[in-house]
Each structure stands twice: as structure tokens, then as C-alpha cells.
Amino acid sequence: MKKILGIFAFGLVALYANPATIIKTKCASCHGQSMEKVALGKSAVVNTLSANEIEESLKGYKAKTLNKHGLGGTMWGQAGALSDGDIAELAKYISTDLKGKK
């Protein structure tokens, strides 16, 4: 049983350790694979924001203190499971590797 739990836990860490994987599994359906879309016709295009803006927004959603564009309820659930490390890596990845992609 411990082996199974260990493998499962390792799988979850692997799933959320890579920013590209996080985007694919949590973000792309609304924001696009390159974070190039206006989510639900309301949000900013994320890949045009600075790393600091992305990180601060995700931390606000995780803490449930941010409700930009009325999308708090959706984003609270998406950001809630992210670690601070995940948030920092996402912000860096989006603002550098995906910057301005369409």
C-alpha cells in the first residue's frame, strides 16, 4: 500500500512540477496553450503580463482575495492547488517562454 501511495504522490509531483504541464492541464482550456486568449471573453491576455503581475495575481487567487473580471470563483479553484514554487515557475515561464505568442 505504501508503494502505491508513493507512486501516486510522485505522479502528482511530476504532473505539477513542469509549467508547460500545468498550463496544459489547468490553464489552456480557458487561456489557450500559449496563454494567448482572453479567458471567457473577460480576462487579460496572460502572456502579455510581467512575471510579477502573473505571480501576484495567482497568489491572490490562491488566497481567494482576488476576483478580477468576476472570474475569482473559477480561478480560486485553479490556483488553490498550486504551490508557491509552481506559481513562481509559471510566472517566469509565461513571461519569458510564452511572451506575446499567438
Backbone atoms as SQL, in Angstrom:
CREATE TABLE atoms (id INTEGER PRIMARY KEY, chain TEXT, resi INTEGER, resn TEXT, atom TEXT, x REAL, y REAL, z REAL);
INSERT INTO atoms VALUES
  (1, 'A', 1, 'MET', 'N', 0.829, -1.202, 0.000),
  (2, 'A', 1, 'MET', 'CA', 0.000, 0.000, 0.000),
  (3, 'A', 1, 'MET', 'C', 0.867, 1.257, 0.000),
  (4, 'A', 2, 'LYS', 'N', 1.935, 1.264, 0.811),
  (5, 'A', 2, 'LYS', 'CA', 2.820, 2.426, 0.867),
  (6, 'A', 2, 'LYS', 'C', 3.462, 2.677, -0.496),
  (7, 'A', 3, 'LYS', 'N', 3.793, 1.579, -1.199),
  (8, 'A', 3, 'LYS', 'CA', 4.400, 1.700, -2.521),
  (9, 'A', 3, 'LYS', 'C', 3.438, 2.391, -3.484),
  (10, 'A', 4, 'ILE', 'N', 2.187, 1.989, -3.445),
  (11, 'A', 4, 'ILE', 'CA', 1.174, 2.570, -4.325),
  (12, 'A', 4, 'ILE', 'C', 0.992, 4.055, -4.022),
  (13, 'A', 5, 'LEU', 'N', 0.907, 4.405, -2.747),
  (14, 'A', 5, 'LEU', 'CA', 0.765, 5.810, -2.369),
  (15, 'A', 5, 'LEU', 'C', 1.983, 6.620, -2.785),
  (16, 'A', 6, 'GLY', 'N', 3.160, 6.047, -2.645),
  (17, 'A', 6, 'GLY', 'CA', 4.387, 6.720, -3.046),
  (18, 'A', 6, 'GLY', 'C', 4.419, 6.990, -4.536),
  (19, 'A', 7, 'ILE', 'N', 4.027, 5.997, -5.321),
  (20, 'A', 7, 'ILE', 'CA', 3.976, 6.159, -6.777),
  (21, 'A', 7, 'ILE', 'C', 2.939, 7.209, -7.143),
  (22, 'A', 8, 'PHE', 'N', 1.786, 7.174, -6.503),
  (23, 'A', 8, 'PHE', 'CA', 0.735, 8.166, -6.761),
  (24, 'A', 8, 'PHE', 'C', 1.217, 9.574, -6.416),
  (25, 'A', 9, 'ALA', 'N', 1.843, 9.719, -5.250),
  (26, 'A', 9, 'ALA', 'CA', 2.348, 11.034, -4.837),
  (27, 'A', 9, 'ALA', 'C', 3.421, 11.524, -5.797),
  (28, 'A', 10, 'PHE', 'N', 4.315, 10.643, -6.231),
  (29, 'A', 10, 'PHE', 'CA', 5.344, 11.027, -7.190),
  (30, 'A', 10, 'PHE', 'C', 4.701, 11.473, -8.499),
  (31, 'A', 11, 'GLY', 'N', 3.656, 10.793, -8.921),
  (32, 'A', 11, 'GLY', 'CA', 2.944, 11.159, -10.147),
  (33, 'A', 11, 'GLY', 'C', 2.342, 12.549, -10.053),
  (34, 'A', 12, 'LEU', 'N', 1.786, 12.906, -8.908),
  (35, 'A', 12, 'LEU', 'CA', 1.226, 14.243, -8.730),
  (36, 'A', 12, 'LEU', 'C', 2.313, 15.303, -8.752),
  (37, 'A', 13, 'VAL', 'N', 3.436, 15.008, -8.130),
  (38, 'A', 13, 'VAL', 'CA', 4.545, 15.966, -8.156),
  (39, 'A', 13, 'VAL', 'C', 5.018, 16.147, -9.589),
  (40, 'A', 14, 'ALA', 'N', 5.158, 15.060, -10.315),
  (41, 'A', 14, 'ALA', 'CA', 5.609, 15.148, -11.703),
  (42, 'A', 14, 'ALA', 'C', 4.596, 15.907, -12.548),
  (43, 'A', 15, 'LEU', 'N', 3.314, 15.716, -12.278),
  (44, 'A', 15, 'LEU', 'CA', 2.272, 16.377, -13.049),
  (45, 'A', 15, 'LEU', 'C', 2.346, 17.888, -12.898),
  (46, 'A', 16, 'TYR', 'N', 2.629, 18.368, -11.707),
  (47, 'A', 16, 'TYR', 'CA', 2.594, 19.802, -11.466),
  (48, 'A', 16, 'TYR', 'C', 3.967, 20.453, -11.347),
  (49, 'A', 17, 'ALA', 'N', 5.031, 19.719, -11.604),
  (50, 'A', 17, 'ALA', 'CA', 6.362, 20.294, -11.481),
  (51, 'A', 17, 'ALA', 'C', 6.749, 21.115, -12.706),
  (52, 'A', 18, 'ASN', 'N', 6.194, 20.810, -13.856),
  (53, 'A', 18, 'ASN', 'CA', 6.570, 21.450, -15.109),
  (54, 'A', 18, 'ASN', 'C', 5.534, 22.505, -15.483),
  (55, 'A', 19, 'PRO', 'N', 5.940, 23.760, -15.677),
  (56, 'A', 19, 'PRO', 'CA', 4.964, 24.803, -16.020),
  (57, 'A', 19, 'PRO', 'C', 4.151, 24.486, -17.277),
  (58, 'A', 20, 'ALA', 'N', 4.779, 23.885, -18.289),
  (59, 'A', 20, 'ALA', 'CA', 4.052, 23.548, -19.516),
  (60, 'A', 20, 'ALA', 'C', 2.948, 22.532, -19.228),
  (61, 'A', 21, 'THR', 'N', 3.211, 21.610, -18.312),
  (62, 'A', 21, 'THR', 'CA', 2.206, 20.609, -17.937),
  (63, 'A', 21, 'THR', 'C', 1.071, 21.256, -17.153),
  (64, 'A', 22, 'ILE', 'N', 1.414, 22.165, -16.264),
  (65, 'A', 22, 'ILE', 'CA', 0.374, 22.870, -15.507),
  (66, 'A', 22, 'ILE', 'C', -0.535, 23.632, -16.463),
  (67, 'A', 23, 'ILE', 'N', 0.055, 24.317, -17.416),
  (68, 'A', 23, 'ILE', 'CA', -0.743, 25.078, -18.384),
  (69, 'A', 23, 'ILE', 'C', -1.650, 24.142, -19.166),
  (70, 'A', 24, 'LYS', 'N', -1.098, 23.031, -19.626),
  (71, 'A', 24, 'LYS', 'CA', -1.884, 22.081, -20.416),
  (72, 'A', 24, 'LYS', 'C', -3.062, 21.514, -19.622),
  (73, 'A', 25, 'THR', 'N', -2.828, 21.206, -18.336),
  (74, 'A', 25, 'THR', 'CA', -3.861, 20.539, -17.547),
  (75, 'A', 25, 'THR', 'C', -4.805, 21.493, -16.819),
  (76, 'A', 26, 'LYS', 'N', -4.374, 22.719, -16.523),
  (77, 'A', 26, 'LYS', 'CA', -5.192, 23.607, -15.705),
  (78, 'A', 26, 'LYS', 'C', -5.595, 24.905, -16.391),
  (79, 'A', 27, 'CYS', 'N', -4.820, 25.372, -17.360),
  (80, 'A', 27, 'CYS', 'CA', -4.998, 26.732, -17.864),
  (81, 'A', 27, 'CYS', 'C', -5.474, 26.822, -19.310),
  (82, 'A', 28, 'ALA', 'N', -5.005, 25.903, -20.141),
  (83, 'A', 28, 'ALA', 'CA', -5.177, 26.025, -21.593),
  (84, 'A', 28, 'ALA', 'C', -6.633, 26.057, -22.049),
  (85, 'A', 29, 'SER', 'N', -7.518, 25.375, -21.344),
  (86, 'A', 29, 'SER', 'CA', -8.908, 25.335, -21.806),
  (87, 'A', 29, 'SER', 'C', -9.547, 26.721, -21.831),
  (88, 'A', 30, 'CYS', 'N', -9.115, 27.612, -20.969),
  (89, 'A', 30, 'CYS', 'CA', -9.645, 28.987, -20.965),
  (90, 'A', 30, 'CYS', 'C', -8.665, 30.004, -21.555),
  (91, 'A', 31, 'HIS', 'N', -7.372, 29.855, -21.235),
  (92, 'A', 31, 'HIS', 'CA', -6.370, 30.855, -21.611),
  (93, 'A', 31, 'HIS', 'C', -5.601, 30.507, -22.879),
  (94, 'A', 32, 'GLY', 'N', -5.765, 29.295, -23.407),
  (95, 'A', 32, 'GLY', 'CA', -5.013, 28.855, -24.573),
  (96, 'A', 32, 'GLY', 'C', -3.690, 28.240, -24.186),
  (97, 'A', 33, 'GLN', 'N', -3.149, 27.388, -25.055),
  (98, 'A', 33, 'GLN', 'CA', -1.909, 26.671, -24.777),
  (99, 'A', 33, 'GLN', 'C', -0.725, 27.617, -24.583),
  (100, 'A', 34, 'SER', 'N', -0.753, 28.759, -25.261),
  (101, 'A', 34, 'SER', 'CA', 0.323, 29.746, -25.104),
  (102, 'A', 34, 'SER', 'C', -0.110, 30.907, -24.220),
  (103, 'A', 35, 'MET', 'N', -1.214, 30.720, -23.509),
  (104, 'A', 35, 'MET', 'CA', -1.759, 31.756, -22.619),
  (105, 'A', 35, 'MET', 'C', -2.088, 33.024, -23.407),
  (106, 'A', 36, 'GLU', 'N', -2.552, 32.833, -24.645),
  (107, 'A', 36, 'GLU', 'CA', -2.774, 33.916, -25.590),
  (108, 'A', 36, 'GLU', 'C', -4.234, 34.360, -25.714),
  (109, 'A', 37, 'LYS', 'N', -5.130, 33.715, -25.019),
  (110, 'A', 37, 'LYS', 'CA', -6.561, 34.006, -25.169),
  (111, 'A', 37, 'LYS', 'C', -7.112, 34.849, -24.018),
  (112, 'A', 38, 'VAL', 'N', -8.150, 35.577, -24.324),
  (113, 'A', 38, 'VAL', 'CA', -8.924, 36.301, -23.314),
  (114, 'A', 38, 'VAL', 'C', -9.894, 35.271, -22.737),
  (115, 'A', 39, 'ALA', 'N', -9.655, 34.830, -21.526),
  (116, 'A', 39, 'ALA', 'CA', -10.456, 33.760, -20.922),
  (117, 'A', 39, 'ALA', 'C', -11.898, 34.199, -20.733),
  (118, 'A', 40, 'LEU', 'N', -12.797, 33.391, -21.273),
  (119, 'A', 40, 'LEU', 'CA', -14.236, 33.610, -21.159),
  (120, 'A', 40, 'LEU', 'C', -14.644, 35.021, -21.599),
  (121, 'A', 41, 'GLY', 'N', -13.851, 35.596, -22.485),
  (122, 'A', 41, 'GLY', 'CA', -14.145, 36.926, -23.006),
  (123, 'A', 41, 'GLY', 'C', -13.980, 38.038, -21.989),
  (124, 'A', 42, 'LYS', 'N', -13.291, 37.766, -20.878),
  (125, 'A', 42, 'LYS', 'CA', -13.219, 38.743, -19.791),
  (126, 'A', 42, 'LYS', 'C', -11.813, 39.092, -19.336),
  (127, 'A', 43, 'SER', 'N', -10.896, 38.159, -19.346),
  (128, 'A', 43, 'SER', 'CA', -9.590, 38.371, -18.703),
  (129, 'A', 43, 'SER', 'C', -8.609, 39.100, -19.607),
  (130, 'A', 44, 'ALA', 'N', -7.487, 39.469, -19.031),
  (131, 'A', 44, 'ALA', 'CA', -6.362, 39.975, -19.819),
  (132, 'A', 44, 'ALA', 'C', -5.698, 38.784, -20.516),
  (133, 'A', 45, 'VAL', 'N', -4.938, 39.049, -21.560),
  (134, 'A', 45, 'VAL', 'CA', -4.134, 38.007, -22.193),
  (135, 'A', 45, 'VAL', 'C', -2.913, 37.816, -21.289),
  (136, 'A', 46, 'VAL', 'N', -2.809, 36.647, -20.699),
  (137, 'A', 46, 'VAL', 'CA', -1.812, 36.409, -19.657),
  (138, 'A', 46, 'VAL', 'C', -0.385, 36.527, -20.188),
  (139, 'A', 47, 'ASN', 'N', -0.138, 36.101, -21.423),
  (140, 'A', 47, 'ASN', 'CA', 1.246, 36.129, -21.904),
  (141, 'A', 47, 'ASN', 'C', 1.736, 37.534, -22.263),
  (142, 'A', 48, 'THR', 'N', 0.940, 38.548, -21.987),
  (143, 'A', 48, 'THR', 'CA', 1.382, 39.936, -22.162),
  (144, 'A', 48, 'THR', 'C', 1.756, 40.568, -20.816),
  (145, 'A', 49, 'LEU', 'N', 1.544, 39.847, -19.729),
  (146, 'A', 49, 'LEU', 'CA', 1.801, 40.367, -18.385),
  (147, 'A', 49, 'LEU', 'C', 3.227, 40.068, -17.945),
  (148, 'A', 50, 'SER', 'N', 3.715, 40.842, -17.003),
  (149, 'A', 50, 'SER', 'CA', 5.046, 40.588, -16.433),
  (150, 'A', 50, 'SER', 'C', 4.978, 39.400, -15.478),
  (151, 'A', 51, 'ALA', 'N', 6.140, 38.844, -15.180),
  (152, 'A', 51, 'ALA', 'CA', 6.204, 37.735, -14.228),
  (153, 'A', 51, 'ALA', 'C', 5.638, 38.157, -12.883),
  (154, 'A', 52, 'ASN', 'N', 5.927, 39.363, -12.459),
  (155, 'A', 52, 'ASN', 'CA', 5.427, 39.864, -11.181),
  (156, 'A', 52, 'ASN', 'C', 3.900, 39.967, -11.188),
  (157, 'A', 53, 'GLU', 'N', 3.333, 40.483, -12.266),
  (158, 'A', 53, 'GLU', 'CA', 1.866, 40.591, -12.352),
  (159, 'A', 53, 'GLU', 'C', 1.211, 39.217, -12.311),
  (160, 'A', 54, 'ILE', 'N', 1.778, 38.259, -13.015),
  (161, 'A', 54, 'ILE', 'CA', 1.225, 36.903, -13.048),
  (162, 'A', 54, 'ILE', 'C', 1.328, 36.271, -11.661),
  (163, 'A', 55, 'GLU', 'N', 2.502, 36.387, -11.056),
  (164, 'A', 55, 'GLU', 'CA', 2.712, 35.773, -9.737),
  (165, 'A', 55, 'GLU', 'C', 1.788, 36.387, -8.691),
  (166, 'A', 56, 'GLU', 'N', 1.690, 37.701, -8.661),
  (167, 'A', 56, 'GLU', 'CA', 0.821, 38.362, -7.677),
  (168, 'A', 56, 'GLU', 'C', -0.645, 37.992, -7.895),
  (169, 'A', 57, 'SER', 'N', -1.064, 37.918, -9.150),
  (170, 'A', 57, 'SER', 'CA', -2.447, 37.528, -9.425),
  (171, 'A', 57, 'SER', 'C', -2.722, 36.109, -8.966),
  (172, 'A', 58, 'LEU', 'N', -1.836, 35.183, -9.314),
  (173, 'A', 58, 'LEU', 'CA', -2.039, 33.790, -8.907),
  (174, 'A', 58, 'LEU', 'C', -2.037, 33.637, -7.391),
  (175, 'A', 59, 'LYS', 'N', -1.175, 34.375, -6.710),
  (176, 'A', 59, 'LYS', 'CA', -1.171, 34.324, -5.248),
  (177, 'A', 59, 'LYS', 'C', -2.477, 34.884, -4.679),
  (178, 'A', 60, 'GLY', 'N', -2.993, 35.933, -5.286),
  (179, 'A', 60, 'GLY', 'CA', -4.278, 36.492, -4.850),
  (180, 'A', 60, 'GLY', 'C', -5.423, 35.524, -5.071),
  (181, 'A', 61, 'TYR', 'N', -5.423, 34.851, -6.210),
  (182, 'A', 61, 'TYR', 'CA', -6.466, 33.845, -6.467),
  (183, 'A', 61, 'TYR', 'C', -6.321, 32.672, -5.499),
  (184, 'A', 62, 'LYS', 'N', -5.082, 32.248, -5.259),
  (185, 'A', 62, 'LYS', 'CA', -4.863, 31.130, -4.330),
  (186, 'A', 62, 'LYS', 'C', -5.378, 31.477, -2.936),
  (187, 'A', 63, 'ALA', 'N', -5.164, 32.714, -2.516),
  (188, 'A', 63, 'ALA', 'CA', -5.614, 33.166, -1.194),
  (189, 'A', 63, 'ALA', 'C', -7.098, 33.526, -1.174),
  (190, 'A', 64, 'LYS', 'N', -7.731, 33.495, -2.334),
  (191, 'A', 64, 'LYS', 'CA', -9.146, 33.848, -2.506),
  (192, 'A', 64, 'LYS', 'C', -9.429, 35.304, -2.129),
  (193, 'A', 65, 'THR', 'N', -8.439, 36.160, -2.371),
  (194, 'A', 65, 'THR', 'CA', -8.616, 37.589, -2.099),
  (195, 'A', 65, 'THR', 'C', -8.727, 38.398, -3.382),
  (196, 'A', 66, 'LEU', 'N', -8.613, 37.731, -4.538),
  (197, 'A', 66, 'LEU', 'CA', -8.656, 38.409, -5.821),
  (198, 'A', 66, 'LEU', 'C', -9.832, 37.890, -6.635),
  (199, 'A', 67, 'ASN', 'N', -10.538, 38.808, -7.286),
  (200, 'A', 67, 'ASN', 'CA', -11.676, 38.435, -8.119),
  (201, 'A', 67, 'ASN', 'C', -11.701, 39.330, -9.364),
  (202, 'A', 68, 'LYS', 'N', -10.589, 39.336, -10.108),
  (203, 'A', 68, 'LYS', 'CA', -10.500, 40.149, -11.325),
  (204, 'A', 68, 'LYS', 'C', -11.513, 39.675, -12.348),
  (205, 'A', 69, 'HIS', 'N', -12.171, 40.610, -12.987),
  (206, 'A', 69, 'HIS', 'CA', -13.094, 40.337, -14.093),
  (207, 'A', 69, 'HIS', 'C', -14.225, 39.388, -13.694),
  (208, 'A', 70, 'GLY', 'N', -14.476, 39.226, -12.401),
  (209, 'A', 70, 'GLY', 'CA', -15.526, 38.329, -11.938),
  (210, 'A', 70, 'GLY', 'C', -15.203, 36.857, -12.107),
  (211, 'A', 71, 'LEU', 'N', -13.928, 36.535, -12.315),
  (212, 'A', 71, 'LEU', 'CA', -13.532, 35.146, -12.544),
  (213, 'A', 71, 'LEU', 'C', -12.917, 34.492, -11.304),
  (214, 'A', 72, 'GLY', 'N', -13.084, 35.135, -10.151),
  (215, 'A', 72, 'GLY', 'CA', -12.498, 34.607, -8.925),
  (216, 'A', 72, 'GLY', 'C', -12.892, 33.184, -8.628),
  (217, 'A', 73, 'GLY', 'N', -14.164, 32.881, -8.703),
  (218, 'A', 73, 'GLY', 'CA', -14.628, 31.529, -8.377),
  (219, 'A', 73, 'GLY', 'C', -13.932, 30.458, -9.194),
  (220, 'A', 74, 'THR', 'N', -13.748, 30.719, -10.463),
  (221, 'A', 74, 'THR', 'CA', -13.048, 29.767, -11.340),
  (222, 'A', 74, 'THR', 'C', -11.572, 29.712, -10.992),
  (223, 'A', 75, 'MET', 'N', -10.958, 30.878, -10.866),
  (224, 'A', 75, 'MET', 'CA', -9.518, 30.936, -10.631),
  (225, 'A', 75, 'MET', 'C', -9.131, 30.466, -9.225),
  (226, 'A', 76, 'TRP', 'N', -9.993, 30.656, -8.239),
  (227, 'A', 76, 'TRP', 'CA', -9.690, 30.175, -6.890),
  (228, 'A', 76, 'TRP', 'C', -9.455, 28.670, -6.914),
  (229, 'A', 77, 'GLY', 'N', -10.297, 27.967, -7.644),
  (230, 'A', 77, 'GLY', 'CA', -10.150, 26.515, -7.752),
  (231, 'A', 77, 'GLY', 'C', -8.904, 26.110, -8.524),
  (232, 'A', 78, 'GLN', 'N', -8.590, 26.845, -9.568),
  (233, 'A', 78, 'GLN', 'CA', -7.423, 26.518, -10.384),
  (234, 'A', 78, 'GLN', 'C', -6.116, 26.825, -9.656),
  (235, 'A', 79, 'ALA', 'N', -6.041, 27.953, -8.988),
  (236, 'A', 79, 'ALA', 'CA', -4.803, 28.368, -8.327),
  (237, 'A', 79, 'ALA', 'C', -4.645, 27.748, -6.943),
  (238, 'A', 80, 'GLY', 'N', -5.729, 27.313, -6.349),
  (239, 'A', 80, 'GLY', 'CA', -5.694, 26.812, -4.978),
  (240, 'A', 80, 'GLY', 'C', -4.751, 25.648, -4.761),
  (241, 'A', 81, 'ALA', 'N', -4.595, 24.792, -5.743),
  (242, 'A', 81, 'ALA', 'CA', -3.746, 23.609, -5.594),
  (243, 'A', 81, 'ALA', 'C', -2.284, 23.866, -5.952),
  (244, 'A', 82, 'LEU', 'N', -1.970, 25.054, -6.438),
  (245, 'A', 82, 'LEU', 'CA', -0.597, 25.354, -6.842),
  (246, 'A', 82, 'LEU', 'C', 0.255, 25.715, -5.629),
  (247, 'A', 83, 'SER', 'N', 1.469, 25.221, -5.613),
  (248, 'A', 83, 'SER', 'CA', 2.410, 25.617, -4.563),
  (249, 'A', 83, 'SER', 'C', 2.980, 26.990, -4.923),
  (250, 'A', 84, 'ASP', 'N', 3.615, 27.637, -3.974),
  (251, 'A', 84, 'ASP', 'CA', 4.262, 28.913, -4.269),
  (252, 'A', 84, 'ASP', 'C', 5.360, 28.730, -5.312),
  (253, 'A', 85, 'GLY', 'N', 6.033, 27.581, -5.275),
  (254, 'A', 85, 'GLY', 'CA', 7.054, 27.266, -6.279),
  (255, 'A', 85, 'GLY', 'C', 6.451, 27.124, -7.664),
  (256, 'A', 86, 'ASP', 'N', 5.300, 26.437, -7.755),
  (257, 'A', 86, 'ASP', 'CA', 4.597, 26.301, -9.030),
  (258, 'A', 86, 'ASP', 'C', 4.236, 27.679, -9.584),
  (259, 'A', 87, 'ILE', 'N', 3.732, 28.534, -8.711),
  (260, 'A', 87, 'ILE', 'CA', 3.315, 29.878, -9.123),
  (261, 'A', 87, 'ILE', 'C', 4.508, 30.665, -9.659),
  (262, 'A', 88, 'ALA', 'N', 5.620, 30.620, -8.960),
  (263, 'A', 88, 'ALA', 'CA', 6.816, 31.342, -9.399),
  (264, 'A', 88, 'ALA', 'C', 7.316, 30.816, -10.741),
  (265, 'A', 89, 'GLU', 'N', 7.337, 29.494, -10.898),
  (266, 'A', 89, 'GLU', 'CA', 7.790, 28.895, -12.157),
  (267, 'A', 89, 'GLU', 'C', 6.844, 29.223, -13.304),
  (268, 'A', 90, 'LEU', 'N', 5.544, 29.171, -13.045),
  (269, 'A', 90, 'LEU', 'CA', 4.565, 29.542, -14.079),
  (270, 'A', 90, 'LEU', 'C', 4.755, 30.983, -14.523),
  (271, 'A', 91, 'ALA', 'N', 4.885, 31.879, -13.567),
  (272, 'A', 91, 'ALA', 'CA', 5.036, 33.299, -13.883),
  (273, 'A', 91, 'ALA', 'C', 6.274, 33.531, -14.742),
  (274, 'A', 92, 'LYS', 'N', 7.366, 32.907, -14.363),
  (275, 'A', 92, 'LYS', 'CA', 8.610, 33.049, -15.117),
  (276, 'A', 92, 'LYS', 'C', 8.460, 32.464, -16.522),
  (277, 'A', 93, 'TYR', 'N', 7.909, 31.265, -16.626),
  (278, 'A', 93, 'TYR', 'CA', 7.752, 30.571, -17.906),
  (279, 'A', 93, 'TYR', 'C', 6.844, 31.353, -18.853),
  (280, 'A', 94, 'ILE', 'N', 5.707, 31.795, -18.357),
  (281, 'A', 94, 'ILE', 'CA', 4.745, 32.517, -19.200),
  (282, 'A', 94, 'ILE', 'C', 5.336, 33.834, -19.679),
  (283, 'A', 95, 'SER', 'N', 5.998, 34.551, -18.786),
  (284, 'A', 95, 'SER', 'CA', 6.501, 35.890, -19.144),
  (285, 'A', 95, 'SER', 'C', 7.774, 35.846, -19.984),
  (286, 'A', 96, 'THR', 'N', 8.406, 34.692, -20.104),
  (287, 'A', 96, 'THR', 'CA', 9.597, 34.599, -20.936),
  (288, 'A', 96, 'THR', 'C', 9.361, 33.692, -22.144),
  (289, 'A', 97, 'ASP', 'N', 9.061, 32.430, -21.908),
  (290, 'A', 97, 'ASP', 'CA', 8.929, 31.465, -22.995),
  (291, 'A', 97, 'ASP', 'C', 7.679, 31.655, -23.847),
  (292, 'A', 98, 'LEU', 'N', 6.611, 32.175, -23.259),
  (293, 'A', 98, 'LEU', 'CA', 5.348, 32.340, -23.999),
  (294, 'A', 98, 'LEU', 'C', 5.045, 33.805, -24.330),
  (295, 'A', 99, 'LYS', 'N', 5.895, 34.706, -23.945),
  (296, 'A', 99, 'LYS', 'CA', 5.665, 36.155, -24.109),
  (297, 'A', 99, 'LYS', 'C', 5.216, 36.486, -25.529),
  (298, 'A', 100, 'GLY', 'N', 4.002, 37.021, -25.646),
  (299, 'A', 100, 'GLY', 'CA', 3.481, 37.507, -26.921),
  (300, 'A', 100, 'GLY', 'C', 3.134, 36.465, -27.962),
  (301, 'A', 101, 'LYS', 'N', 3.196, 35.170, -27.646),
  (302, 'A', 101, 'LYS', 'CA', 2.852, 34.123, -28.641),
  (303, 'A', 101, 'LYS', 'C', 1.365, 34.170, -28.941),
  (304, 'A', 102, 'LYS', 'N', 1.045, 33.846, -30.142),
  (305, 'A', 102, 'LYS', 'CA', -0.361, 33.794, -30.556),
  (306, 'A', 102, 'LYS', 'C', -0.735, 32.438, -31.049);
